[in-house]
Amino acid sequence: MREGWESLGTAKGPDRIPSHLYSQEARADRLIALARVLLASFSLWAVWVEPTHPVGYGPLMQGLMALYVVYSLTTLAIVGRAPAPLRHPVFAHLLDLVILSVLFVVTSGASSAIFPFFTFSLAAATLRRQRRGTLWTAVATIAVVAGGGLYTAAGPPQAFKLNEFIIRLVALAVAAVLLGKLGAYEAGVRRVLHNLANEPEVGTDNLDTLVRDLARWAADVLNAPRALIAWEEADEPWLYLVWWQGEARYAQEPPGVRDLVAEDMASADFLCHGAGGRQEPVLHTSPEGFKRWRGEPLHPSLRHRFSVGSVLSARFEVEGASGRLFLFEKPKMTSDDILLGGIVARRIGARLNQVYLLRRLSERAALKEGVKVAGDLHDGALHALAGVALELEGLLRMPKSELAEAHDRMREIQDSLVAEQRTLRMLIGRLRTSRSGVVDPGFTLSASLRDLVERLERQWNLKVEWSESDLDALPTRWASEVYLLVHEALLNAARHAGASLVKLDVTIKDGCVTIVIADDGHGFGFKGRYDQATLAALRLGPATLRERATLLGGNLTLDSTERGTRLEISFPLEPSPR
């Protein structure tokens, strides 16, 4: 598949599509060239079928039109096969104007059949240079037409028609104005699309910087000198304000985002050209479309605070927040601006919602990890401390004559407490880092398991059979996971199952760790063989072990009988524990 994509991107020859063909300039060049061919071809056919000029001009007109058709076809061929857009499109446009001006003067001036080509020149200028190109082309074409009219008027009186001359000049002027407006609108749409695409790339963990950049971005998209974002969080009783006017400022105030606008406008997007306190007409959205309402759309305090003259406002409502976007003093607002403001406002709401959703996920992850560590403490450290308490109780019950032997027992208890301190350090480390916890530099799995087995045998009168293997080759982050799994499973067997014998086997094979623990206790309250998915669905079995196996990307299988329990946990050595 990769080779296919690479060959598609680097293909040579006629099957390759040049990337410039998708540019705006190339599309304009191709459209103009094709329109020129069509217009010249049909004009040549029209004058060939029925010449409308004096006999002396007929053959000349036809010959010039034929040459223009050849020029048009040549230009279309060049543009279609060019490896890049025209380097100097202005020169091509000037050449068009010169050719058309010569044809216009030669073919009877003001009454020439070439006149429609000037409208084509205006349209071409709009496509290439928008409003500015239309303006300069209009000046040039009107000057040519006016000059041609004066030249014709100096000849025979019957050759000049004043009414036709005036109509043509007015038609050119009107076409220039309309095409100039169209070019300006197209340029504005391009600017809006460009600004929309340049949404601030700020991390969602930095709310303060994000909302400041969003206020500036909203003002840029809608071409407004001032912008205000006001919102409330779903769980916090505060109104947050960020306004932009050359620079961003931030404020936090008592709640009431709906109180910022008139009650009738609370659920609508709207604009008003005169929000200065008078009963101005307000254009607003509704389920039936745009409607007009007369009144004061803004709360007086907001109007006076920001010295509002004209306003455009759009609301947003997401799971984590609700609020409004305000644009002040935007010139020449239309209903299109309401729609665009709604898009920008809803995008702002979506970005805010991302922040609040990430916060909730982070809080839930912290809570889940806290619950998990609490389970580890309950099933591990607390049980181990309970064993230490039993040993201390045994010491207190020793006869005075045997107190000399208490020293060795006290040393064993001290070793037990040191081992549990090491375990607690690993568990606490899980709350401070996303890795597998903090482990003592001198931690080795085989020695730690040996100490654990000896301690449990002493504390719980339990026999543990296990054989050592090459466990110390396991990386520390995995060794700590194995230790905690075995620690919890052995304590469960000793404390809850009432077992007297436990068999432990830890193996590493083919990039997978397998832990098997079998005891001779009374088993669980349910009997049979269960896999991890079934245990999770029925909420059965050792919950903490099951959750830990899931986090490691592994599996847990449990066999519960009257003669005891067999527990098997396996997980791959990649990815690393979460």
N, C-alpha and C positions, 0 to 999 in steps of 0.2 A: 504493500500500500504506500509506504514511504517513497519508493522509487516512482510510483505513479504520480504522486503529488509533485515530486521534484521535476519530473519530466514535463509535467503540465506547466510549471513555472518557468522553465528554461528552454522551452521548445523553440526551434529555429524554423524559418521558412514561412510559407503562406498561411499555415494553420495557426500561427501565433497571433494573438490579438494584442496590438500595442496598448500599453496602459494609458497613453495620453488620450485615446479615443473616448475615455470616460470623463475627461475633464470638461469643465464648463466652456472654456475657450474653443476646444475642438468641436464640441457639439454646435456651438454658434457658427463656426466656420462652415461646417457641413450643411447646416440648415440654410444659411445664406447662399451658399453655392448652388444648392438644389433649387431654391426659390428663384434665383437669377436665371437658371436654365429654363425653368418652366415659364417664367414671365417673358423672357426673350423669345422662346420658341413659339408660344401662342401669339405674341405680337407680330412676329415675322409672318406667321400663317395668316393673321388678320389683314395685314397690309398687302400681302400677295393676292389674297382672294378678292379684295375690293379696295384699291388705292383711293384715298380720299383727297389727295393733294393734286395740284396742277400737274400737267403732263411732264414738265421738266423735273419735277421732284420725285415722281413715282419710282423710276429705276434707282435713283440715288438713295431714296428711303429704303428700298428693298435691299440694296447692296450693303448699306450701313447696318441694317438690322441683321443681315446674314453674318457680317463680321462680328457683331455683338454676340450672336448665338455661338459662333466658334470660340470667342473669348470665354463665354460662360462655361461651355463644355470643357475647355482646357483648364479653367480654374477648378471646376468640380473634380476633374481627374487628379490634379495636383493635390488638392485638399484630401481626397479620399486615400491617396497613396503616400502622403507625407509621413515620415517617421516621427514627427513632432508637430505641435500646433504652429500656426504661422508665426514666424519670429516677430514680424512687424505688422500686425493687423491694421494699424492706423494707415500705413502706406497703401495697403490693399483697398481700404475704404476711400482714401483720397483718389486713388486711381479710378475707382468706380464713379466718383463724383465728376472727375475731369471728363471721362468718356461720356457720361450722360449729359454733361453740360455742352460738349461739342455736338452731340447728336441733337440736343434740344435746339441749339442756335441754328444748325444747318437745316433742320427740318421745320422751318416756319416759326420758330420762336414760341410766342404765347399760345398759338393754336396747335403746337406740335403734339403728335401722338405719343411722344416720349414722356409726357408729363407724369403718367402713373408711376414711372420708374423712380421719381423723386420720393414718393411715399414709401417705395421699397427701400430707398436709401435711409430714410428715417427709421424704419423698422430694423434695418441692419445695424444702425448706430445704437439703437436701444439694446439689442442683443449683445453687442460688443462692449459698450461703455456705459450702459444705463442712462441715467438722466443727463449727465454731462455730455456724452456723445450725441444724444438727441438734440440738445441745445445748440451745439456748434454746427451740426449738420443742418438744422432748421435755418440758422442764420445764412449758411452758404447757399442752400437751395432757394430760399426766398430771394436772396440777392440775384441768383441766376435767373429765376423766373421774372423778377422785376426788370432785370436788364434785358431779357428777351422780349418782354412786353414793350419796353421803350424802343427797342430796335424795330419791332414790327410796326409800332405806331408811326415811326418815321417813314415807313414805306407807303404803299397804296392804302387808302382809307378802308377799302373793302376787306383788306387782309387782317385788320385789327378789330376785335370785338371786345369792347370795354367790359361788358357784363361777364363774359367768359373769363377775362383776365382777373377781375375782382374775385369771382367765385373760386378760381384756382388758388389765388393767394390766401384767401380765408381758409380754404380747405387744408392747405399746407400748414397754416398756423394752428388750426384746431387739431390736426393729426399730430403735430409736434407736441402740443400741450398734453394730449391724451397719452401718447407714447412716453413722454417724459414722466408723467405720473406713474405709468406702468413700470418704467425702469426704476424709479425711486422705490416703488412698492417691492419690486423684486430684490433690490439691494437691501431693503429693510428685512425682508424674509431671510435672506442669506445671513445677515448680521445676527438675527435672532437665533437661527439654527446653530450658528457658530458659538454664540454665548451659551445656549442650552447645552451644547456638547461639552463645554468647558466648566462643568460643575466642579466645585471645590473638591480636591482630592485630600480630604482631611480624615484621619483615623476616627472611627466612631467612638473611641474611648476618650476623646478630647472634646467634650461638649462645648466648652466655652469658645475655643477657637473655631469649631464647626459652625456655630450659629452666627458668629461675626462674619465669617466668610460667606455664609449663605445669604446674609442680608446684603452684602456687597454684590454677590452674584445675581440676586433678584433685581437689584437696581440696574445692573448692566443689561440683563436680558430684556427688561421692559423699558430701557432708556429713560429712567426716572432719576432725578437728582437726589431724591431722598427715599429711604425704605425703612419700614418698621416691621419686625416680627414680634408678635405677642402670643404667648401660649401658656397653658397650664398642664402640669403633669397629672396623670391619672390618680396618683397616690399622694401628691403633695399639694397642700392648700396655699399655693403661691402663684402669682402672675409674674411671668418672666418677660422682660422687654429687651430687645436688641434693635437699635436703630443705627442707620448708616447715613452719613452725610460727609463724604470725604474721608471719614474715619468711623469706626464702629464704637458704640458705647453700650453698656449693659446695666440693667437695673432689675431689682427684685422687689415686688410690691404685693399688697394684699390681693387675694384672688378676685376674679370677675372679668374674664375675657369676653363674655357675652354682653357685658355692660358697656363695652367700648363703642358699640354701634346701636342705632335705633332698634327697638324691639321688632319692627316689621322687617328689618334687614338682617336679623340674627342668623337666619338660615340661608342667606343668599350671597352671591358674589355681585358686586355692584361698582358703578363708577358715577362720579358727579363732578361736573366742571366748575361748580361754584359751591363748595362746602363751607363757606365762610359765615354760616349762621342764617342765611336767607332761605326761604322755602323754594329751593332749586329743584328742577326735575332730576330724578335719579333713575338711571337705567340699571336694571337688575335681572338676574336669572330667576327662573321659576320652572316648575315641571312642564308648563305649557310653552316655554320659550322665553324670550326677552320681554320684559314688561317695564312700564314707566310708573314711578311713584314720586310724589312730591312731598318734600319734607326735609328735615335735617338728618342725614344719615349717620353722623358721628355724635358721640357724647360731647357736650360742651367742654368738659375738662380736657378731653383728648384734642379737640379742635384748637383750643387756646394754647395748650401745652406745646403743640408742634406747629402752630401758626399755619393751619391748613387752608390752602386756597382751593385746590382740586385734589381729588382722591380717587384711587382705585383700590378695592379691597376684595380679597378672596379668602375663603375659609379652608381649613383642613381639619380632619378628625380621624385619628388613628387610635389603635389600641392603647398606646402609651401616653398620648397627648392630644390636646385639641387647641386650636388657636386660629389666628388670622395673619395674613400678610397685607400690609398697607403700602401703597406707592403714592407719594405726594408730588404734586406739581408736574406730572407727566403731561407734555403738550399733545394736543390733538388726539385725545383718546377716542377709541371707537369700540364697538361691540367685540371686535377681534381681540382687543386688549383684555377684555374680561375673560375670554376663553384662554388666552395665553397666561394671564395671571392665575387662573385656576390650575393650569398645568404646573406652574412654578410653585404655587402654594402646596399642592398635593405632593410634589417632590420634596419640599421642605419637611412636610409632615412625615413622609416615608423615611427621610434621613434621621429625624428625631426618634422615630419609632425604632430604628435600628439600634440607636444608643440605649434606649430603655429595654429593648429585648435582650441585648447583650448583657446589660446589668442584671436582669432577672436570671439569665442563664448562668452568669457568674455566681450569683447568690445561691442558686439552686445547686450548682456544682460544689460550692463551699459547704452548703448544708448537707449534701449527699456524702461528701468526704468526711464531714464531722460525724454524721451518723455511722459511717463505716468505721471510723476510728473509735467511736464509742463502743461499737460492737466488738472491735478487736480488744479494747480495754476490758470489756465485760467478760468476754469468752477467754481471754488470754491472761492479762496481767492480774485481774481480780481473782481469777481461779488460782493462779500461781501464789498470790499473796495469801489466799485461803489455805493453801498447802503449808506455807510458812507458819501461819497461825497454828495449824495442827501440830507442827513440830515444836513450836514454843509451848503449846499446851502440854505436850509430852514431857518437855523439860521441867515444867512446873510440877508435874505429878511424879517426878523421879524421887525415890527415897534419898534422904540426906547422905546415906552411905555411898550412893552412886554419883554424887555430885562431881567427883573427880573426872568422871567420864564426860561431863557436860561440855568440857572445853572443845572436844572434837565435834560434838553436835553443833555447838555455836558457830564453829568455823564453817560447817556445811551450810548452816542457815545464812551466814554472811555471803557465801558464794552464790546461794540462790538469789539473794537480793541484788547482787551485782549483775547476775545474768538478766534478771527482770528489768533492771535499770537500763541495760543495753537494749532490750526489746522496746521499752518505753521510748527510748531515744529514737529508734527507727519509726515508731508510730507518730511521734510528735513531728518528726521531720517531714512526714507526708502532708502535714498542714502548712508547711513552709515552702515546699517546692513541688513542682509537677513531676519530678523524677521519683524513683522508688524509695525515697527517704534518705536519712542521714545514717550512715553505718560507721562504726569504729574502724579506723584504718587497719587494726589488727584482727578484724573479724574473719574467721574461717568457718565454712559451713560444717565440715566434719567435726571439728572440735566443739562448735556450738551445739550440734545435735547430740554429741556424746554427753556434754554437760546437762542438756535438757533431759535426756533419757535417765541419767543417774539421779537427777533431782526428782523427777516424777516417780521413779521406782521407790525412792526413799520416802517421799511425802505421801504417796497414795497407796503404798503397799502393792505396787503394780509391777508385773514382769513385762519388759519390752524386749523383743527379739528383733535384731536388725543387723545387717551386714554392711560394713563400710565399702564404698566404691570411690571412684575418682571424682569426688564431689567438689574438691577445692579448685578444680579447673574451671568451674562455673564462674562467670563474671559476678562481681559483687552485687550488682543491681538485681541479678536473678537469684543469687544465693540468699539474699534477704527475703525474697518472696517465698522461696522454698522453706526457709526456716519458719516464717510466720504461718504458712499453711500447715506444716507438721506440728508446730507448737499448739495451734488451735485444735487440730484433729486429735492429738494425743490427750489433751486436757478434756475434750468432750468425751472421749472413751473412758477416761478415769473418773470424771466427776458425774456424768449423766448416765453412761451405759452400765456402770457397776462392773466393769471388766476387771479380770485378774491377769489376763494375758493379752498383749497386743503385739502383732507382727507388723513391722515397718519395712518398706522397701522403696528406695529412691533410685531411679535409673535415668541415665541420659543417653539417648540413642537417636541418631538421624535428625539432630536438631530439635529434639522434643524431650521435655522433662516429664516423667511419669512418677506419681507418688501413689503407693498403695498402702492402706492402713486397714488391717483386719483385727477385730477384737472378739472375745468370747462373752460379751455382755448380753443383755436382754434385748438388744435391738431397738428400733424405733416403734412408735405406736402403730405404724403401718408396715405391712410386710410385702415383699416382692422386689423386683428389679426395676429401677427407675433411672431414666437419663435426665440430663440437666433441664431440657425443655419441659418435660413432664413435671419435674419437681417445681420449676418456676411457675408453671400454669396452675398447679394445685397448691402452691405455697407450702410445700413440704420440705423436710430435710433441714440440714444445717444452713441457714440463710446466709450467714457471713461467708462461709466457705464457697457457697454457690455464687455469691456476688463477686468474690475475689477471683474465682475462676473465669467468670464472664469478663471482668476487666482485663484479665490476662489474655483474652482471646482463646481460652481453653474449654475443656469439657469436664463434667463431673458425672460419675456414675455411682449409684448406691444400691447395694444389695442388703436388705434388712430381713433377718430371720429370727426365729426363737433362740437360735444358738449363737447369735452375734451379728455383727455388721461388717460388711466389706465396702470400703470407700476407695474409689480410684479417681485421681485428678491428673489430667494431662494438659500441657499447654506448650506452644511453640516458643522458641527462643527469639523470634521476631514476630511482630514489632515489639519494642520495649514496653514495659508496664506503664500504664497511665496513672 
